Amino acid sequence: MRTAFSIAFRDDGRLQIGVSGKLTGHAAREGLALLQLAVEQGRRKITLDLRETTSLDSLGIRIFDWIRNQNGNLNFNLIPPVKGVSDEELACIMVNKSQADRIV
């Protein structure tokens, strides 16, 4: 699955960053750089929307470590990820009944 970032400015001036896909590796580094750039530009009200995030690794966790190290200088909201569906579960959903009977 490809990782995508969405950026929106809400009516209350809050910056909302959405992440869909895997927040791992290079994408996690890009996400952290995006967040740091927003803060450097003066954005302090930020929402990180992870509802469509399917997985995190240690680089994805670095984003949360960085936020924690801001010592309360940010007005930060987090929308946690929704439990994802595994690739195997998706395969069972997408096959027809005769194929599903062979899988089981």
N, CA, C and O atoms as CSV, one atom per row, in Angstrom:
chain,resi,resn,atom,element,x,y,z
A,1,MET,N,N,0.842,-1.178,0.000
A,1,MET,CA,C,0.000,0.000,0.000
A,1,MET,C,C,0.888,1.242,0.000
A,1,MET,O,O,1.874,1.312,0.733
A,2,ARG,N,N,0.539,2.186,-0.801
A,2,ARG,CA,C,1.278,3.437,-0.904
A,2,ARG,C,C,0.860,4.379,0.224
A,2,ARG,O,O,-0.317,4.448,0.578
A,3,THR,N,N,1.815,5.095,0.779
A,3,THR,CA,C,1.540,6.051,1.847
A,3,THR,C,C,1.228,7.409,1.240
A,3,THR,O,O,1.892,7.853,0.304
A,4,ALA,N,N,0.209,8.060,1.784
A,4,ALA,CA,C,-0.175,9.392,1.308
A,4,ALA,C,C,-0.413,10.307,2.502
A,4,ALA,O,O,-0.945,9.889,3.531
A,5,PHE,N,N,-0.009,11.556,2.344
A,5,PHE,CA,C,-0.255,12.578,3.358
A,5,PHE,C,C,-1.280,13.556,2.804
A,5,PHE,O,O,-1.226,13.930,1.632
A,6,SER,N,N,-2.209,13.963,3.652
A,6,SER,CA,C,-3.154,15.014,3.261
A,6,SER,C,C,-3.008,16.157,4.253
A,6,SER,O,O,-2.791,15.939,5.445
A,7,ILE,N,N,-3.128,17.359,3.752
A,7,ILE,CA,C,-2.971,18.550,4.588
A,7,ILE,C,C,-4.190,19.429,4.397
A,7,ILE,O,O,-4.596,19.722,3.273
A,8,ALA,N,N,-4.771,19.846,5.521
A,8,ALA,CA,C,-5.945,20.722,5.462
A,8,ALA,C,C,-5.844,21.751,6.578
A,8,ALA,O,O,-5.315,21.473,7.654
A,9,PHE,N,N,-6.356,22.932,6.307
A,9,PHE,CA,C,-6.467,23.964,7.330
A,9,PHE,C,C,-7.927,24.037,7.733
A,9,PHE,O,O,-8.795,24.282,6.895
A,10,ARG,N,N,-8.199,23.827,8.999
A,10,ARG,CA,C,-9.563,23.817,9.502
A,10,ARG,C,C,-10.037,25.238,9.764
A,10,ARG,O,O,-9.238,26.173,9.794
A,11,ASP,N,N,-11.342,25.393,9.954
A,11,ASP,CA,C,-11.932,26.715,10.189
A,11,ASP,C,C,-11.353,27.408,11.418
A,11,ASP,O,O,-11.281,28.636,11.465
A,12,ASP,N,N,-10.938,26.617,12.419
A,12,ASP,CA,C,-10.393,27.205,13.644
A,12,ASP,C,C,-8.898,27.512,13.538
A,12,ASP,O,O,-8.271,27.873,14.534
A,13,GLY,N,N,-8.318,27.371,12.334
A,13,GLY,CA,C,-6.906,27.662,12.127
A,13,GLY,C,C,-5.992,26.477,12.378
A,13,GLY,O,O,-4.779,26.576,12.192
A,14,ARG,N,N,-6.558,25.368,12.796
A,14,ARG,CA,C,-5.774,24.172,13.087
A,14,ARG,C,C,-5.294,23.526,11.783
A,14,ARG,O,O,-6.043,23.432,10.810
A,15,LEU,N,N,-4.043,23.087,11.782
A,15,LEU,CA,C,-3.480,22.338,10.667
A,15,LEU,C,C,-3.775,20.866,10.903
A,15,LEU,O,O,-3.432,20.325,11.954
A,16,GLN,N,N,-4.405,20.216,9.938
A,16,GLN,CA,C,-4.694,18.791,10.070
A,16,GLN,C,C,-3.872,18.034,9.041
A,16,GLN,O,O,-3.957,18.290,7.840
A,17,ILE,N,N,-3.071,17.092,9.540
A,17,ILE,CA,C,-2.252,16.246,8.682
A,17,ILE,C,C,-2.801,14.831,8.789
A,17,ILE,O,O,-2.840,14.246,9.871
A,18,GLY,N,N,-3.219,14.297,7.661
A,18,GLY,CA,C,-3.726,12.926,7.625
A,18,GLY,C,C,-2.702,12.006,6.984
A,18,GLY,O,O,-1.995,12.392,6.053
A,19,VAL,N,N,-2.633,10.788,7.495
A,19,VAL,CA,C,-1.717,9.795,6.945
A,19,VAL,C,C,-2.524,8.552,6.598
A,19,VAL,O,O,-3.221,7.999,7.449
A,20,SER,N,N,-2.427,8.117,5.350
A,20,SER,CA,C,-3.054,6.854,4.971
A,20,SER,C,C,-1.965,5.920,4.466
A,20,SER,O,O,-1.065,6.334,3.735
A,21,GLY,N,N,-2.056,4.668,4.858
A,21,GLY,CA,C,-1.040,3.690,4.494
A,21,GLY,C,C,-0.075,3.466,5.642
A,21,GLY,O,O,-0.408,3.679,6.808
A,22,LYS,N,N,1.123,3.033,5.293
A,22,LYS,CA,C,2.136,2.691,6.295
A,22,LYS,C,C,2.950,3.921,6.678
A,22,LYS,O,O,3.467,4.630,5.816
A,23,LEU,N,N,3.055,4.162,7.971
A,23,LEU,CA,C,3.899,5.245,8.478
A,23,LEU,C,C,5.212,4.608,8.925
A,23,LEU,O,O,5.506,4.502,10.115
A,24,THR,N,N,5.986,4.189,7.933
A,24,THR,CA,C,7.228,3.462,8.181
A,24,THR,C,C,8.329,4.016,7.281
A,24,THR,O,O,8.060,4.659,6.266
A,25,GLY,N,N,9.567,3.752,7.673
A,25,GLY,CA,C,10.724,4.073,6.839
A,25,GLY,C,C,10.756,5.490,6.312
A,25,GLY,O,O,10.612,6.460,7.056
A,26,HIS,N,N,10.950,5.585,5.005
A,26,HIS,CA,C,11.085,6.891,4.350
A,26,HIS,C,C,9.835,7.751,4.552
A,26,HIS,O,O,9.945,8.958,4.768
A,27,ALA,N,N,8.660,7.145,4.485
A,27,ALA,CA,C,7.420,7.908,4.666
A,27,ALA,C,C,7.355,8.506,6.069
A,27,ALA,O,O,6.883,9.630,6.239
A,28,ALA,N,N,7.821,7.771,7.073
A,28,ALA,CA,C,7.823,8.290,8.444
A,28,ALA,C,C,8.792,9.464,8.574
A,28,ALA,O,O,8.489,10.455,9.238
A,29,ARG,N,N,9.955,9.349,7.939
A,29,ARG,CA,C,10.916,10.468,7.964
A,29,ARG,C,C,10.328,11.696,7.280
A,29,ARG,O,O,10.489,12.817,7.764
A,30,GLU,N,N,9.647,11.487,6.154
A,30,GLU,CA,C,8.993,12.597,5.448
A,30,GLU,C,C,7.897,13.216,6.316
A,30,GLU,O,O,7.749,14.438,6.357
A,31,GLY,N,N,7.134,12.376,7.006
A,31,GLY,CA,C,6.074,12.878,7.884
A,31,GLY,C,C,6.625,13.721,9.017
A,31,GLY,O,O,6.068,14.768,9.349
A,32,LEU,N,N,7.720,13.266,9.611
A,32,LEU,CA,C,8.355,14.033,10.682
A,32,LEU,C,C,8.884,15.359,10.140
A,32,LEU,O,O,8.722,16.396,10.784
A,33,ALA,N,N,9.507,15.338,8.979
A,33,ALA,CA,C,10.019,16.579,8.375
A,33,ALA,C,C,8.878,17.548,8.089
A,33,ALA,O,O,9.020,18.752,8.298
A,34,LEU,N,N,7.752,17.031,7.616
A,34,LEU,CA,C,6.584,17.868,7.346
A,34,LEU,C,C,6.065,18.512,8.629
A,34,LEU,O,O,5.754,19.703,8.654
A,35,LEU,N,N,5.975,17.725,9.677
A,35,LEU,CA,C,5.516,18.237,10.968
A,35,LEU,C,C,6.483,19.289,11.516
A,35,LEU,O,O,6.051,20.336,11.997
A,36,GLN,N,N,7.776,19.017,11.445
A,36,GLN,CA,C,8.772,19.974,11.930
A,36,GLN,C,C,8.730,21.272,11.133
A,36,GLN,O,O,8.859,22.353,11.708
A,37,LEU,N,N,8.553,21.179,9.824
A,37,LEU,CA,C,8.460,22.374,8.985
A,37,LEU,C,C,7.243,23.210,9.369
A,37,LEU,O,O,7.329,24.436,9.443
A,38,ALA,N,N,6.120,22.558,9.611
A,38,ALA,CA,C,4.905,23.284,10.007
A,38,ALA,C,C,5.130,24.037,11.311
A,38,ALA,O,O,4.698,25.181,11.453
A,39,VAL,N,N,5.806,23.398,12.265
A,39,VAL,CA,C,6.072,24.051,13.552
A,39,VAL,C,C,7.066,25.200,13.374
A,39,VAL,O,O,6.902,26.256,13.987
A,40,GLU,N,N,8.088,25.008,12.547
A,40,GLU,CA,C,9.053,26.082,12.277
A,40,GLU,C,C,8.374,27.295,11.649
A,40,GLU,O,O,8.793,28.429,11.881
A,41,GLN,N,N,7.333,27.065,10.859
A,41,GLN,CA,C,6.595,28.145,10.205
A,41,GLN,C,C,5.573,28.792,11.136
A,41,GLN,O,O,4.831,29.680,10.718
A,42,GLY,N,N,5.531,28.353,12.389
A,42,GLY,CA,C,4.666,28.998,13.369
A,42,GLY,C,C,3.359,28.285,13.666
A,42,GLY,O,O,2.551,28.787,14.447
A,43,ARG,N,N,3.137,27.139,13.069
A,43,ARG,CA,C,1.906,26.386,13.352
A,43,ARG,C,C,2.052,25.702,14.703
A,43,ARG,O,O,2.987,24.930,14.916
A,44,ARG,N,N,1.139,25.981,15.605
A,44,ARG,CA,C,1.172,25.370,16.932
A,44,ARG,C,C,-0.056,24.515,17.201
A,44,ARG,O,O,-0.022,23.636,18.062
A,45,LYS,N,N,-1.143,24.763,16.471
A,45,LYS,CA,C,-2.354,23.955,16.610
A,45,LYS,C,C,-2.351,22.920,15.491
A,45,LYS,O,O,-2.561,23.246,14.323
A,46,ILE,N,N,-2.110,21.671,15.870
A,46,ILE,CA,C,-1.953,20.618,14.866
A,46,ILE,C,C,-2.761,19.393,15.269
A,46,ILE,O,O,-2.789,19.007,16.438
A,47,THR,N,N,-3.417,18.789,14.284
A,47,THR,CA,C,-4.086,17.502,14.468
A,47,THR,C,C,-3.420,16.501,13.535
A,47,THR,O,O,-3.274,16.754,12.339
A,48,LEU,N,N,-3.019,15.367,14.089
A,48,LEU,CA,C,-2.454,14.283,13.293
A,48,LEU,C,C,-3.508,13.184,13.223
A,48,LEU,O,O,-3.834,12.556,14.230
A,49,ASP,N,N,-4.034,12.962,12.029
A,49,ASP,CA,C,-5.118,12.003,11.805
A,49,ASP,C,C,-4.536,10.700,11.270
A,49,ASP,O,O,-4.090,10.628,10.125
A,50,LEU,N,N,-4.547,9.673,12.118
A,50,LEU,CA,C,-3.981,8.381,11.743
A,50,LEU,C,C,-5.056,7.320,11.509
A,50,LEU,O,O,-4.752,6.127,11.520
A,51,ARG,N,N,-6.299,7.733,11.299
A,51,ARG,CA,C,-7.382,6.753,11.132
A,51,ARG,C,C,-7.139,5.795,9.981
A,51,ARG,O,O,-7.574,4.645,10.037
A,52,GLU,N,N,-6.459,6.240,8.947
A,52,GLU,CA,C,-6.227,5.387,7.779
A,52,GLU,C,C,-4.800,4.843,7.731
A,52,GLU,O,O,-4.356,4.332,6.703
A,53,THR,N,N,-4.089,4.956,8.851
A,53,THR,CA,C,-2.732,4.429,8.939
A,53,THR,C,C,-2.801,2.942,9.265
A,53,THR,O,O,-3.501,2.531,10.190
A,54,THR,N,N,-2.072,2.144,8.497
A,54,THR,CA,C,-2.150,0.695,8.677
A,54,THR,C,C,-1.044,0.126,9.545
A,54,THR,O,O,-1.233,-0.926,10.156
A,55,SER,N,N,0.112,0.789,9.621
A,55,SER,CA,C,1.188,0.275,10.464
A,55,SER,C,C,2.203,1.372,10.760
A,55,SER,O,O,2.307,2.372,10.050
A,56,LEU,N,N,2.951,1.141,11.845
A,56,LEU,CA,C,4.017,2.040,12.286
A,56,LEU,C,C,5.264,1.211,12.530
A,56,LEU,O,O,5.168,0.027,12.853
A,57,ASP,N,N,6.421,1.812,12.381
A,57,ASP,CA,C,7.656,1.178,12.812
A,57,ASP,C,C,8.380,2.148,13.743
A,57,ASP,O,O,7.812,3.156,14.161
A,58,SER,N,N,9.630,1.839,14.064
A,58,SER,CA,C,10.364,2.694,14.999
A,58,SER,C,C,10.524,4.111,14.462
A,58,SER,O,O,10.566,5.060,15.244
A,59,LEU,N,N,10.614,4.272,13.148
A,59,LEU,CA,C,10.719,5.621,12.581
A,59,LEU,C,C,9.395,6.365,12.713
A,59,LEU,O,O,9.388,7.578,12.923
A,60,GLY,N,N,8.283,5.661,12.593
A,60,GLY,CA,C,6.976,6.279,12.810
A,60,GLY,C,C,6.802,6.704,14.258
A,60,GLY,O,O,6.217,7.749,14.541
A,61,ILE,N,N,7.313,5.892,15.170
A,61,ILE,CA,C,7.233,6.210,16.599
A,61,ILE,C,C,8.064,7.452,16.921
A,61,ILE,O,O,7.755,8.169,17.873
A,62,ARG,N,N,9.121,7.715,16.135
A,62,ARG,CA,C,9.941,8.922,16.358
A,62,ARG,C,C,9.111,10.194,16.268
A,62,ARG,O,O,9.428,11.187,16.924
A,63,ILE,N,N,8.056,10.177,15.468
A,63,ILE,CA,C,7.176,11.346,15.372
A,63,ILE,C,C,6.577,11.648,16.734
A,63,ILE,O,O,6.541,12.803,17.158
A,64,PHE,N,N,6.103,10.603,17.430
A,64,PHE,CA,C,5.503,10.801,18.750
A,64,PHE,C,C,6.549,11.227,19.770
A,64,PHE,O,O,6.266,12.043,20.647
A,65,ASP,N,N,7.764,10.675,19.660
A,65,ASP,CA,C,8.849,11.093,20.553
A,65,ASP,C,C,9.158,12.576,20.358
A,65,ASP,O,O,9.355,13.305,21.330
A,66,TRP,N,N,9.202,13.019,19.106
A,66,TRP,CA,C,9.482,14.425,18.822
A,66,TRP,C,C,8.392,15.317,19.401
A,66,TRP,O,O,8.690,16.347,20.006
A,67,ILE,N,N,7.136,14.931,19.222
A,67,ILE,CA,C,6.013,15.710,19.763
A,67,ILE,C,C,6.127,15.797,21.280
A,67,ILE,O,O,5.951,16.870,21.857
A,68,ARG,N,N,6.419,14.677,21.926
A,68,ARG,CA,C,6.550,14.642,23.386
A,68,ARG,C,C,7.668,15.568,23.849
A,68,ARG,O,O,7.557,16.195,24.903
A,69,ASN,N,N,8.742,15.659,23.074
A,69,ASN,CA,C,9.887,16.496,23.447
A,69,ASN,C,C,9.659,17.987,23.219
A,69,ASN,O,O,10.540,18.790,23.525
A,70,GLN,N,N,8.511,18.373,22.695
A,70,GLN,CA,C,8.211,19.791,22.487
A,70,GLN,C,C,7.776,20.476,23.781
A,70,GLN,O,O,7.498,21.675,23.786
A,71,ASN,N,N,7.717,19.726,24.869
A,71,ASN,CA,C,7.460,20.267,26.209
A,71,ASN,C,C,6.193,21.105,26.297
A,71,ASN,O,O,6.173,22.140,26.964
A,72,GLY,N,N,5.147,20.663,25.632
A,72,GLY,CA,C,3.867,21.362,25.736
A,72,GLY,C,C,3.758,22.619,24.900
A,72,GLY,O,O,2.791,23.365,25.050
A,73,ASN,N,N,4.719,22.881,24.022
A,73,ASN,CA,C,4.666,24.078,23.179
A,73,ASN,C,C,3.675,23.953,22.029
A,73,ASN,O,O,3.403,24.931,21.333
A,74,LEU,N,N,3.134,22.753,21.829
A,74,LEU,CA,C,2.174,22.529,20.755
A,74,LEU,C,C,0.789,22.284,21.330
A,74,LEU,O,O,0.645,21.695,22.401
A,75,ASN,N,N,-0.223,22.738,20.613
A,75,ASN,CA,C,-1.605,22.376,20.902
A,75,ASN,C,C,-1.895,21.236,19.939
A,75,ASN,O,O,-2.323,21.465,18.807
A,76,PHE,N,N,-1.662,20.007,20.386
A,76,PHE,CA,C,-1.620,18.855,19.506
A,76,PHE,C,C,-2.741,17.874,19.812
A,76,PHE,O,O,-2.964,17.504,20.965
A,77,ASN,N,N,-3.442,17.459,18.761
A,77,ASN,CA,C,-4.461,16.415,18.887
A,77,ASN,C,C,-4.051,15.241,18.019
A,77,ASN,O,O,-3.469,15.416,16.949
A,78,LEU,N,N,-4.358,14.051,18.490
A,78,LEU,CA,C,-4.064,12.841,17.740
A,78,LEU,C,C,-5.349,12.049,17.557
A,78,LEU,O,O,-6.057,11.767,18.524
A,79,ILE,N,N,-5.643,11.696,16.321
A,79,ILE,CA,C,-6.750,10.789,16.030
A,79,ILE,C,C,-6.094,9.441,15.759
A,79,ILE,O,O,-5.431,9.276,14.735
A,80,PRO,N,N,-6.269,8.465,16.668
A,80,PRO,CA,C,-5.531,7.200,16.555
A,80,PRO,C,C,-5.976,6.353,15.373
A,80,PRO,O,O,-7.064,6.544,14.831
A,81,PRO,N,N,-5.118,5.414,14.980
A,81,PRO,CA,C,-5.461,4.547,13.855
A,81,PRO,C,C,-6.603,3.596,14.197
A,81,PRO,O,O,-6.776,3.189,15.346
A,82,VAL,N,N,-7.368,3.257,13.178
A,82,VAL,CA,C,-8.394,2.242,13.299
A,82,VAL,C,C,-7.716,0.923,12.974
A,82,VAL,O,O,-6.858,0.865,12.094
A,83,LYS,N,N,-8.092,-0.129,13.675
A,83,LYS,CA,C,-7.472,-1.425,13.418
A,83,LYS,C,C,-7.646,-1.794,11.948
A,83,LYS,O,O,-8.758,-1.768,11.420
A,84,GLY,N,N,-6.558,-2.130,11.304
A,84,GLY,CA,C,-6.583,-2.434,9.878
A,84,GLY,C,C,-6.981,-3.867,9.576
A,84,GLY,O,O,-7.095,-4.710,10.467
A,85,VAL,N,N,-7.184,-4.108,8.324
A,85,VAL,CA,C,-7.496,-5.435,7.818
A,85,VAL,C,C,-6.226,-5.978,7.180
A,85,VAL,O,O,-5.589,-5.292,6.381
A,86,SER,N,N,-5.854,-7.213,7.530
A,86,SER,CA,C,-4.625,-7.788,6.986
A,86,SER,C,C,-4.803,-8.154,5.514
A,86,SER,O,O,-5.925,-8.241,5.014
A,87,ASP,N,N,-3.687,-8.363,4.836
A,87,ASP,CA,C,-3.729,-8.747,3.422
A,87,ASP,C,C,-4.460,-10.068,3.224
A,87,ASP,O,O,-5.186,-10.236,2.245
A,88,GLU,N,N,-4.273,-11.004,4.148
A,88,GLU,CA,C,-4.957,-12.304,4.048
A,88,GLU,C,C,-6.465,-12.139,4.194
A,88,GLU,O,O,-7.237,-12.784,3.486
A,89,GLU,N,N,-6.882,-11.270,5.117
A,89,GLU,CA,C,-8.313,-11.019,5.282
A,89,GLU,C,C,-8.890,-10.378,4.029
A,89,GLU,O,O,-9.991,-10.720,3.600
A,90,LEU,N,N,-8.140,-9.446,3.443
A,90,LEU,CA,C,-8.599,-8.815,2.208
A,90,LEU,C,C,-8.733,-9.836,1.082
A,90,LEU,O,O,-9.683,-9.781,0.301
A,91,ALA,N,N,-7.791,-10.760,1.000
A,91,ALA,CA,C,-7.855,-11.777,-0.048
A,91,ALA,C,C,-9.120,-12.609,0.091
A,91,ALA,O,O,-9.765,-12.922,-0.910
A,92,CYS,N,N,-9.485,-12.972,1.315
A,92,CYS,CA,C,-10.707,-13.754,1.540
A,92,CYS,C,C,-11.955,-12.944,1.200
A,92,CYS,O,O,-12.938,-13.502,0.712
A,93,ILE,N,N,-11.927,-11.666,1.447
A,93,ILE,CA,C,-13.079,-10.815,1.155
A,93,ILE,C,C,-13.267,-10.676,-0.351
A,93,ILE,O,O,-14.398,-10.649,-0.836
A,94,MET,N,N,-12.162,-10.588,-1.094
A,94,MET,CA,C,-12.237,-10.258,-2.510
A,94,MET,C,C,-12.429,-11.464,-3.432
A,94,MET,O,O,-12.737,-11.281,-4.610
A,95,VAL,N,N,-12.257,-12.686,-2.934
A,95,VAL,CA,C,-12.428,-13.849,-3.804
A,95,VAL,C,C,-13.892,-14.257,-3.858
A,95,VAL,O,O,-14.678,-13.931,-2.968
A,96,ASN,N,N,-14.244,-14.976,-4.919
A,96,ASN,CA,C,-15.626,-15.443,-5.002
A,96,ASN,C,C,-15.812,-16.680,-4.129
A,96,ASN,O,O,-14.837,-17.200,-3.586
A,97,LYS,N,N,-17.044,-17.157,-3.986
A,97,LYS,CA,C,-17.355,-18.234,-3.054
A,97,LYS,C,C,-16.588,-19.514,-3.355
A,97,LYS,O,O,-16.099,-20.153,-2.424
A,98,SER,N,N,-16.462,-19.910,-4.612
A,98,SER,CA,C,-15.761,-21.155,-4.931
A,98,SER,C,C,-14.281,-21.071,-4.555
A,98,SER,O,O,-13.705,-22.055,-4.090
A,99,GLN,N,N,-13.665,-19.910,-4.753
A,99,GLN,CA,C,-12.272,-19.740,-4.351
A,99,GLN,C,C,-12.154,-19.726,-2.835
A,99,GLN,O,O,-11.195,-20.271,-2.288
A,100,ALA,N,N,-13.108,-19.113,-2.149
A,100,ALA,CA,C,-13.080,-19.048,-0.689
A,100,ALA,C,C,-13.200,-20.441,-0.087
A,100,ALA,O,O,-12.557,-20.736,0.919
A,101,ASP,N,N,-14.019,-21.303,-0.694
A,101,ASP,CA,C,-14.166,-22.668,-0.189
A,101,ASP,C,C,-12.846,-23.424,-0.279
A,101,ASP,O,O,-12.544,-24.240,0.592
A,102,ARG,N,N,-12.052,-23.166,-1.322
A,102,ARG,CA,C,-10.754,-23.829,-1.462
A,102,ARG,C,C,-9.741,-23.304,-0.457
A,102,ARG,O,O,-8.860,-24.048,-0.023
A,103,ILE,N,N,-9.852,-22.025,-0.077
A,103,ILE,CA,C,-8.922,-21.433,0.891
A,103,ILE,C,C,-9.153,-22.027,2.266
A,103,ILE,O,O,-8.203,-22.338,2.985
A,104,VAL,N,N,-10.427,-22.185,2.632
A,104,VAL,CA,C,-10.786,-22.697,3.956
A,104,VAL,C,C,-10.561,-24.162,3.957
A,104,VAL,O,O,-10.795,-24.822,4.970
